[in-house]
Amino acid sequence: MAKTKKKPDKRLYDALRDRGVRKKTANRVAKALPAKGSKSPTRAHRIADQLHTAADSIRKRAGGGSRTRSKAAKKAGRVAAEGLVGVAVDAGTGAIVEVNSETDFVARNDEFKTFVKRAAELGLTTGGDAETLLAKPYEGDASVSDTLQALIAKIGENMSVRRVAALTVNPGVVATYIHNAASPELGKIGVLVGLQSEADPTALAALGKQIAMHIAAAAPIALSADHVPAETAERERAIFAEQARESGKPDNIIEKMVDGRMKKFFQESVLLEQVFVIDGETPVRKVIEKASKDLGKPVELVGFLRYAVGEGIEKEDSDFADEVKSMAGH
């Protein structure tokens, strides 16, 4: 006899979707838990009834699931930690933008990629301000924000323009590099590098791209030791001092130990002191000095920007369906 395929409880499924649970997970939970009204006194049934009661409450607070409710608003609470970084360059100015989605699948969507690319281009004139970018006209009467909300409603995932920044050099070039590229301007890691110089722009661009590749790989925290935030340097020094004191050595020796460890910290963490990944031996500072000689004009590395998709966003790794099953004693 063929086994009857269990259907998910629709009310529980709808309530979970309203809470931001993804379709697949909501379907699994609604199938896994028994329907309301069962006489079996198991813990699973009691939890199911509690969830059904919560489902009714959620739907009441949501206005009965009215279709007039914004689709985008329904999805706003979901964690969006995937997406793409986009870069754009024009006349000595570069812009970089991160747009997040919930899944990598959406990050491969052509409409999403078109939106990120256009957002980066518009970011060239925003001064690095996300609110200004969102208010800019995108197409026709629609702003960037309007277009994003329409995309959320169409694709069915939460999305956000997380951050945008710009870098301008005159004279000189802003070079770019995209790692894990979805297209020449879009990828998982994006880098802008500003080289100020009157040297040949083509040669500068080639040097800038190599430095940008280094930045993508080495992830420096600042341009130089002077650019490291004071609180970061103080925290590292305090940690090194505590470690050195455990050696039991005199204070004057401890001070020298801390100075040595701070020097190593800067060599590993700041761009100009890092070893250039392209040759594995030359500090980036020396690479710039050599370029100045080779190109016959002074070259100054004036700044950089590095974005990696989702960095700093706390991602949810738990499986909601498995958690509910566990609670129910399955």
VENNORSUL-V61722 format. One record per residue. RES is the residue in one letter. PHI is phi in radians with two decimals (999 if undefined). PSI is psi in radians with two decimals (* if undefined). BURIAL is + if it has 9 or more other C-alpha atoms within 8 Angstrom, else -. Layout:
res:RES phi:PHI psi:PSI burial:BURIAL
res:RES phi:PHI psi:PSI burial:BURIAL
This chain:
res:M phi:999 psi:2.28 burial:-
res:A phi:-1.19 psi:2.45 burial:-
res:K phi:-1.34 psi:2.27 burial:-
res:T phi:-1.26 psi:2.26 burial:-
res:K phi:-1.34 psi:2.14 burial:-
res:K phi:-1.28 psi:2.31 burial:-
res:K phi:-1.65 psi:2.57 burial:-
res:P phi:-1.23 psi:2.57 burial:+
res:D phi:-1.22 psi:2.10 burial:+
res:K phi:-1.13 psi:-0.71 burial:-
res:R phi:-1.15 psi:-0.72 burial:+
res:L phi:-1.18 psi:-0.72 burial:+
res:Y phi:-1.03 psi:-0.84 burial:+
res:D phi:-1.09 psi:-0.70 burial:+
res:A phi:-1.14 psi:-0.73 burial:+
res:L phi:-1.12 psi:-0.67 burial:+
res:R phi:-1.12 psi:-0.69 burial:+
res:D phi:-1.12 psi:-0.50 burial:+
res:R phi:-1.39 psi:-0.08 burial:-
res:G phi:1.73 psi:0.08 burial:+
res:V phi:-1.27 psi:2.41 burial:+
res:R phi:-1.17 psi:2.76 burial:-
res:K phi:-0.96 psi:-0.87 burial:-
res:K phi:-1.08 psi:-0.76 burial:-
res:T phi:-1.19 psi:-0.77 burial:+
res:A phi:-1.04 psi:-0.68 burial:+
res:N phi:-1.12 psi:-0.73 burial:+
res:R phi:-1.15 psi:-0.76 burial:+
res:V phi:-1.14 psi:-0.79 burial:+
res:A phi:-1.13 psi:-0.49 burial:+
res:K phi:-1.41 psi:-0.62 burial:+
res:A phi:-1.24 psi:-0.58 burial:-
res:L phi:-1.65 psi:2.53 burial:+
res:P phi:-1.23 psi:2.75 burial:+
res:A phi:-1.25 psi:2.72 burial:+
res:K phi:-1.14 psi:2.50 burial:-
res:G phi:1.75 psi:-0.09 burial:-
res:S phi:-1.10 psi:2.47 burial:-
res:K phi:-1.50 psi:-0.17 burial:-
res:S phi:-1.16 psi:2.24 burial:-
res:P phi:-1.51 psi:0.56 burial:-
res:T phi:-1.36 psi:2.79 burial:-
res:R phi:-1.09 psi:-0.59 burial:-
res:A phi:-1.05 psi:-0.76 burial:+
res:H phi:-1.19 psi:-0.65 burial:+
res:R phi:-1.11 psi:-0.74 burial:+
res:I phi:-1.16 psi:-0.67 burial:+
res:A phi:-1.06 psi:-0.76 burial:+
res:D phi:-1.10 psi:-0.65 burial:+
res:Q phi:-1.12 psi:-0.71 burial:-
res:L phi:-1.17 psi:-0.66 burial:+
res:H phi:-1.15 psi:-0.69 burial:+
res:T phi:-1.11 psi:-0.74 burial:-
res:A phi:-1.11 psi:-0.61 burial:-
res:A phi:-1.08 psi:-0.76 burial:+
res:D phi:-1.08 psi:-0.75 burial:+
res:S phi:-1.10 psi:-0.74 burial:-
res:I phi:-1.08 psi:-0.78 burial:+
res:R phi:-1.17 psi:-0.62 burial:+
res:K phi:-1.14 psi:-0.74 burial:+
res:R phi:-1.18 psi:-0.46 burial:-
res:A phi:-1.51 psi:0.10 burial:-
res:G phi:1.36 psi:0.60 burial:-
res:G phi:1.25 psi:0.31 burial:-
res:G phi:1.28 psi:0.59 burial:-
res:S phi:-1.03 psi:2.43 burial:-
res:R phi:-1.24 psi:-0.23 burial:-
res:T phi:-1.33 psi:-0.25 burial:-
res:R phi:-1.20 psi:2.42 burial:-
res:S phi:-1.12 psi:2.25 burial:-
res:K phi:-1.10 psi:-0.67 burial:+
res:A phi:-1.12 psi:-0.69 burial:+
res:A phi:-1.12 psi:-0.61 burial:-
res:K phi:-1.06 psi:-0.56 burial:+
res:K phi:-1.70 psi:-0.05 burial:+
res:A phi:-1.13 psi:-0.44 burial:-
res:G phi:-1.48 psi:-0.13 burial:-
res:R phi:-1.35 psi:2.59 burial:-
res:V phi:-1.28 psi:2.16 burial:-
res:A phi:-2.00 psi:1.72 burial:+
res:A phi:-2.11 psi:0.03 burial:+
res:E phi:-1.74 psi:-2.88 burial:+
res:G phi:2.19 psi:-2.65 burial:+
res:L phi:-2.51 psi:2.67 burial:+
res:V phi:-1.82 psi:2.35 burial:+
res:G phi:-2.10 psi:2.57 burial:+
res:V phi:-2.25 psi:2.65 burial:+
res:A phi:-2.59 psi:2.57 burial:+
res:V phi:-2.37 psi:2.44 burial:+
res:D phi:-2.74 psi:2.11 burial:-
res:A phi:0.86 psi:0.96 burial:-
res:G phi:1.41 psi:0.07 burial:+
res:T phi:-2.12 psi:2.39 burial:+
res:G phi:-2.15 psi:2.58 burial:+
res:A phi:-2.25 psi:2.61 burial:+
res:I phi:-2.39 psi:2.40 burial:+
res:V phi:-2.42 psi:2.53 burial:+
res:E phi:-2.03 psi:2.18 burial:+
res:V phi:-2.09 psi:2.19 burial:+
res:N phi:-1.79 psi:2.62 burial:+
res:S phi:-2.34 psi:3.01 burial:+
res:E phi:-1.35 psi:-0.61 burial:+
res:T phi:-2.26 psi:2.72 burial:+
res:D phi:-1.20 psi:-0.43 burial:+
res:F phi:-1.04 psi:-0.78 burial:-
res:V phi:-1.17 psi:-0.58 burial:+
res:A phi:-1.09 psi:-0.33 burial:+
res:R phi:-1.66 psi:-0.01 burial:+
res:N phi:-1.24 psi:2.33 burial:-
res:D phi:-1.09 psi:-0.67 burial:-
res:E phi:-1.15 psi:-0.69 burial:-
res:F phi:-1.12 psi:-0.77 burial:+
res:K phi:-1.10 psi:-0.69 burial:+
res:T phi:-1.10 psi:-0.71 burial:-
res:F phi:-1.11 psi:-0.79 burial:+
res:V phi:-1.12 psi:-0.74 burial:+
res:K phi:-1.07 psi:-0.79 burial:+
res:R phi:-1.17 psi:-0.65 burial:-
res:A phi:-1.10 psi:-0.69 burial:+
res:A phi:-1.12 psi:-0.72 burial:+
res:E phi:-1.10 psi:-0.74 burial:+
res:L phi:-1.21 psi:-0.45 burial:+
res:G phi:-1.16 psi:-0.25 burial:+
res:L phi:-1.10 psi:-0.40 burial:+
res:T phi:-2.09 psi:0.39 burial:-
res:T phi:-1.80 psi:-0.15 burial:+
res:G phi:1.21 psi:0.36 burial:-
res:G phi:1.38 psi:0.36 burial:+
res:D phi:-1.91 psi:2.13 burial:+
res:A phi:-1.16 psi:-0.67 burial:+
res:E phi:-1.13 psi:-0.68 burial:-
res:T phi:-1.11 psi:-0.72 burial:-
res:L phi:-1.08 psi:-0.80 burial:+
res:L phi:-1.09 psi:-0.51 burial:+
res:A phi:-1.49 psi:-0.20 burial:+
res:K phi:-1.20 psi:2.57 burial:+
res:P phi:-1.09 psi:2.36 burial:+
res:Y phi:-1.80 psi:-0.96 burial:+
res:E phi:-2.75 psi:2.23 burial:-
res:G phi:1.09 psi:-2.30 burial:-
res:D phi:-1.53 psi:-0.10 burial:-
res:A phi:-1.45 psi:2.35 burial:+
res:S phi:-1.49 psi:3.06 burial:+
res:V phi:-1.05 psi:-0.74 burial:+
res:S phi:-1.09 psi:-0.78 burial:+
res:D phi:-1.04 psi:-0.78 burial:-
res:T phi:-1.13 psi:-0.69 burial:+
res:L phi:-1.12 psi:-0.77 burial:+
res:Q phi:-1.09 psi:-0.67 burial:+
res:A phi:-1.15 psi:-0.64 burial:+
res:L phi:-1.19 psi:-0.67 burial:+
res:I phi:-1.07 psi:-0.82 burial:+
res:A phi:-1.13 psi:-0.62 burial:+
res:K phi:-1.33 psi:-0.80 burial:-
res:I phi:-1.44 psi:-0.57 burial:-
res:G phi:1.62 psi:0.37 burial:+
res:E phi:-2.29 psi:2.67 burial:+
res:N phi:-1.19 psi:2.42 burial:+
res:M phi:-2.46 psi:2.73 burial:+
res:S phi:-2.72 psi:2.54 burial:+
res:V phi:-1.48 psi:1.79 burial:+
res:R phi:-1.35 psi:-0.75 burial:+
res:R phi:-2.84 psi:2.73 burial:+
res:V phi:-2.60 psi:2.57 burial:+
res:A phi:-2.62 psi:2.82 burial:+
res:A phi:-2.40 psi:2.71 burial:+
res:L phi:-2.45 psi:2.25 burial:+
res:T phi:-2.18 psi:2.39 burial:+
res:V phi:-2.32 psi:2.35 burial:+
res:N phi:-2.71 psi:2.02 burial:-
res:P phi:-1.40 psi:2.85 burial:-
res:G phi:2.41 psi:-2.80 burial:+
res:V phi:-2.39 psi:2.69 burial:+
res:V phi:-1.92 psi:2.00 burial:+
res:A phi:-1.69 psi:2.71 burial:+
res:T phi:-2.25 psi:2.77 burial:+
res:Y phi:-2.63 psi:2.39 burial:+
res:I phi:-2.08 psi:2.22 burial:+
res:H phi:-1.81 psi:2.55 burial:+
res:N phi:0.92 psi:0.96 burial:-
res:A phi:-1.24 psi:2.35 burial:+
res:A phi:-1.58 psi:-0.37 burial:-
res:S phi:-2.86 psi:3.04 burial:-
res:P phi:-0.99 psi:-0.46 burial:-
res:E phi:-1.89 psi:-0.01 burial:+
res:L phi:-2.31 psi:2.45 burial:+
res:G phi:-3.06 psi:-2.92 burial:+
res:K phi:-1.51 psi:-0.47 burial:+
res:I phi:-2.30 psi:2.29 burial:+
res:G phi:-2.19 psi:2.51 burial:+
res:V phi:-2.38 psi:2.41 burial:+
res:L phi:-2.04 psi:2.44 burial:+
res:V phi:-2.29 psi:2.26 burial:+
res:G phi:-1.80 psi:2.06 burial:+
res:L phi:-1.99 psi:2.03 burial:+
res:Q phi:-1.66 psi:2.12 burial:+
res:S phi:-3.06 psi:2.75 burial:+
res:E phi:-1.72 psi:0.21 burial:+
res:A phi:-1.25 psi:3.01 burial:+
res:D phi:-0.96 psi:2.14 burial:-
res:P phi:-1.03 psi:-0.63 burial:+
res:T phi:-1.13 psi:-0.77 burial:-
res:A phi:-1.15 psi:-0.69 burial:+
res:L phi:-1.10 psi:-0.73 burial:+
res:A phi:-1.09 psi:-0.69 burial:+
res:A phi:-1.14 psi:-0.76 burial:+
res:L phi:-1.12 psi:-0.77 burial:-
res:G phi:-1.05 psi:-0.68 burial:+
res:K phi:-1.14 psi:-0.69 burial:+
res:Q phi:-1.11 psi:-0.73 burial:+
res:I phi:-1.16 psi:-0.66 burial:+
res:A phi:-1.11 psi:-0.68 burial:+
res:M phi:-1.09 psi:-0.73 burial:+
res:H phi:-1.03 psi:-0.80 burial:+
res:I phi:-1.10 psi:-0.71 burial:+
res:A phi:-1.03 psi:-0.69 burial:+
res:A phi:-1.43 psi:-0.73 burial:-
res:A phi:-1.60 psi:-0.32 burial:-
res:A phi:0.83 psi:1.03 burial:+
res:P phi:-1.10 psi:2.64 burial:+
res:I phi:-1.59 psi:-0.27 burial:-
res:A phi:-2.83 psi:2.91 burial:+
res:L phi:-1.22 psi:-0.80 burial:+
res:S phi:-2.53 psi:3.05 burial:+
res:A phi:-1.05 psi:-0.61 burial:-
res:D phi:-1.17 psi:-0.36 burial:-
res:H phi:-1.62 psi:-0.10 burial:-
res:V phi:-1.24 psi:2.27 burial:+
res:P phi:-0.96 psi:2.44 burial:-
res:A phi:-1.00 psi:-0.69 burial:-
res:E phi:-1.15 psi:-0.57 burial:-
res:T phi:-1.19 psi:-0.82 burial:-
res:A phi:-1.11 psi:-0.71 burial:+
res:E phi:-1.15 psi:-0.69 burial:-
res:R phi:-1.12 psi:-0.77 burial:-
res:E phi:-1.12 psi:-0.74 burial:+
res:R phi:-1.09 psi:-0.71 burial:+
res:A phi:-1.12 psi:-0.70 burial:-
res:I phi:-1.13 psi:-0.80 burial:-
res:F phi:-1.12 psi:-0.66 burial:+
res:A phi:-1.14 psi:-0.73 burial:+
res:E phi:-1.11 psi:-0.73 burial:-
res:Q phi:-1.13 psi:-0.73 burial:-
res:A phi:-1.18 psi:-0.62 burial:+
res:R phi:-1.12 psi:-0.46 burial:+
res:E phi:-1.17 psi:-0.28 burial:-
res:S phi:-1.31 psi:-0.33 burial:-
res:G phi:1.36 psi:0.19 burial:-
res:K phi:-1.39 psi:2.84 burial:-
res:P phi:-1.08 psi:2.76 burial:-
res:D phi:-1.03 psi:-0.67 burial:-
res:N phi:-1.16 psi:-0.58 burial:-
res:I phi:-1.26 psi:-0.70 burial:-
res:I phi:-1.04 psi:-0.72 burial:+
res:E phi:-1.06 psi:-0.72 burial:+
res:K phi:-1.19 psi:-0.65 burial:-
res:M phi:-1.09 psi:-0.76 burial:+
res:V phi:-1.14 psi:-0.75 burial:+
res:D phi:-1.04 psi:-0.71 burial:-
res:G phi:-1.15 psi:-0.70 burial:-
res:R phi:-1.24 psi:-0.58 burial:+
res:M phi:-1.16 psi:-0.67 burial:+
res:K phi:-1.08 psi:-0.75 burial:-
res:K phi:-1.14 psi:-0.68 burial:-
res:F phi:-1.02 psi:-0.80 burial:-
res:F phi:-1.16 psi:-0.68 burial:+
res:Q phi:-1.08 psi:-0.57 burial:+
res:E phi:-1.53 psi:-0.38 burial:+
res:S phi:-1.95 psi:-0.44 burial:+
res:V phi:-1.85 psi:2.49 burial:+
res:L phi:-0.98 psi:-0.90 burial:+
res:L phi:-1.14 psi:-0.38 burial:+
res:E phi:-1.72 psi:-0.22 burial:+
res:Q phi:-1.19 psi:2.64 burial:+
res:V phi:-1.33 psi:2.24 burial:+
res:F phi:-1.08 psi:2.10 burial:+
res:V phi:-1.18 psi:-0.34 burial:+
res:I phi:-1.17 psi:-0.68 burial:-
res:D phi:-2.00 psi:-0.21 burial:-
res:G phi:1.28 psi:0.25 burial:-
res:E phi:-2.56 psi:-0.44 burial:-
res:T phi:-1.72 psi:2.26 burial:+
res:P phi:-1.07 psi:2.54 burial:+
res:V phi:-0.99 psi:-0.63 burial:+
res:R phi:-0.99 psi:-0.75 burial:-
res:K phi:-1.22 psi:-0.55 burial:-
res:V phi:-1.10 psi:-0.72 burial:+
res:I phi:-1.17 psi:-0.72 burial:+
res:E phi:-1.08 psi:-0.74 burial:+
res:K phi:-1.14 psi:-0.68 burial:-
res:A phi:-1.09 psi:-0.66 burial:+
res:S phi:-1.06 psi:-0.73 burial:+
res:K phi:-1.22 psi:-0.79 burial:+
res:D phi:-1.14 psi:-0.63 burial:-
res:L phi:-1.57 psi:-0.17 burial:+
res:G phi:1.29 psi:0.23 burial:-
res:K phi:-2.49 psi:2.56 burial:+
res:P phi:-1.05 psi:2.40 burial:+
res:V phi:-2.15 psi:2.27 burial:+
res:E phi:-2.20 psi:2.25 burial:-
res:L phi:-1.49 psi:1.84 burial:+
res:V phi:-1.68 psi:-0.25 burial:-
res:G phi:3.06 psi:2.91 burial:+
res:F phi:-2.67 psi:2.79 burial:+
res:L phi:-2.38 psi:2.35 burial:+
res:R phi:-2.32 psi:2.12 burial:+
res:Y phi:-2.05 psi:2.35 burial:+
res:A phi:-2.12 psi:2.34 burial:+
res:V phi:-1.00 psi:2.22 burial:+
res:G phi:1.38 psi:-0.01 burial:+
res:E phi:-1.10 psi:2.30 burial:-
res:G phi:1.49 psi:-0.08 burial:-
res:I phi:-1.62 psi:2.25 burial:-
res:E phi:-1.35 psi:2.06 burial:-
res:K phi:-1.66 psi:2.56 burial:-
res:E phi:-1.60 psi:2.01 burial:-
res:D phi:-1.70 psi:-0.18 burial:-
res:S phi:-1.30 psi:2.66 burial:-
res:D phi:-1.76 psi:1.93 burial:-
res:F phi:-1.07 psi:-0.68 burial:-
res:A phi:-1.11 psi:-0.76 burial:+
res:D phi:-1.15 psi:-0.64 burial:-
res:E phi:-1.09 psi:-0.78 burial:+
res:V phi:-1.16 psi:-0.72 burial:+
res:K phi:-1.06 psi:-0.72 burial:+
res:S phi:-1.11 psi:-0.77 burial:-
res:M phi:-1.03 psi:-0.63 burial:+
res:A phi:-1.45 psi:-0.01 burial:+
res:G phi:1.49 psi:0.27 burial:-
res:H phi:-1.46 psi:* burial:-
